[in-house]
Amino acid sequence: MVYLGQLNKAISIEEDGKSFFENALKKAQACSLVYKDDLVVGEDSGLQVPYLGNRPGVLSKRYAGKKPTDLNNNLRILKELEGLKKKDRKANFRCVIALVKNGKLIKKFEATLVGIINDRILGKNGFGYDPVFYLPQYKKTVAQFSLAEKNKISHRAKVFLKLKKFLASYLKNK
């Protein structure tokens, strides 16, 4: 697998879609037009908080402005949910993948990790909203997991496992 940053051709893609799927598809299609006849995966993911109308959504990375830090984004979420009960702090990490060949969608995959937004920042691991994303069943935030633990339960782990299973069958039948 080759990642966008490893490609020997510069491909600039503006993530301006209204959904994770639109952004994932846009990335995959742009790369597949350069790398013809190859399978290409585009991915987009972020945090959704139903109480906030599923924001930050596709703006997750830049929720607190044009070039915010993870801390800025986390502080904005905490401020917006300040004083709310747990039932109103429900959230999910969502990841969507578009598998494309020659600009055409082959299959869409998606997965979520359901939790709540904690009332404070906890943990030093991970990135993004991990320090405020609390998983009640584990009694800790995602930032309190080791990378190995996180990679077993995360929304990205789930969606890439779906992709892996599909590709095993898809490539076998080609």
C-alpha positions, -999 to +999 in steps of 0.1 A: +000+000+000+012+035-009+001+066+009-006+099-007+025+115+009+047+087-006+036+092-042+062+105-066+036+128-082+022+159-065-015+156-061-033+184-044-069+177-032-091+202-015-114+185+011-145+205+004-171+178+003-202+180+025-198+144+037-170+121+047-179+100+016-177+129-008-142+137+005-130+101+004-143+096-031-128+129-043-093+118-029-096+083-045-108+096-078-080+122-081-053+097-074-069+070-096-067+093-126-030+096-121-024+060-112-045+043-138-055+006-136-046+005-099-070+002-070-070+034-050-084+040-015-096+074-004-104+079+033-120+106+053-130+106+090-139+127+119-160+133+150-198+137+150-217+150+180-255+146+175-262+174+200-242+197+178-260+186+146-232+161+139-206+188+140-177+190+137-181+164+110-161+171+079-146+201+096-132+180+124-096+188+117-102+226+114-131+230+138-115+258+158-104+277+128-082+275+097-050+261+113-060+250+148-042+226+171-058+195+184-059+213+218-079+242+202-104+217+187-108+198+220-113+230+240-140+242+215-159+209+218-156+210+256-169+246+257-198+238+234-209+208+256-201+224+289-227+215+316-245+190+295-255+156+309-239+124+295-269+116+274-264+149+255-226+143+250-230+112+228-205+112+199-190+089+174-158+088+153-168+079+118-145+067+090-155+063+053-134+047+026-140+048-012-123+021-032-119+033-068-103+021-100-099+044-131-121+070-114-150+047-109-163+037-074-160+000-067-172+000-032-178+022-002-170+012+034-178+028+067-174+022+104-180+041+136-167+041+172-194+052+196-187+070+228-193+103+246-174+135+249-158+136+283-160+167+305-122+171+304-091+162+286-075+129+297-046+109+283-015+116+263-017+091+234-034+094+201-043+127+183-072+148+174-102+143+197-088+112+214-083+130+247-120+139+250-136+109+234-146+086+263-155+050+259-178+040+289-173+003+283-135+008+289-138+036+314-112+057+296-106+081+267-091+069+235-060+089+244-055+066+274-052+035+251-019+023+238-016+025+200-019-013+198-051-013+219-066+016+199-058-002+166-080-030+177-111-010+183-110+023+164-133+033+136-103+032+112-093-003+123-129-015+117-132+001+083-098-012+070-107-047+082-139-045+061-117-033+031-092-061+037-119-088+037-135-074+006-101-071-012-093-108-004-124-119-022-123-093-049-087-100-059-092-138-057-120-135-083-101-113-107 
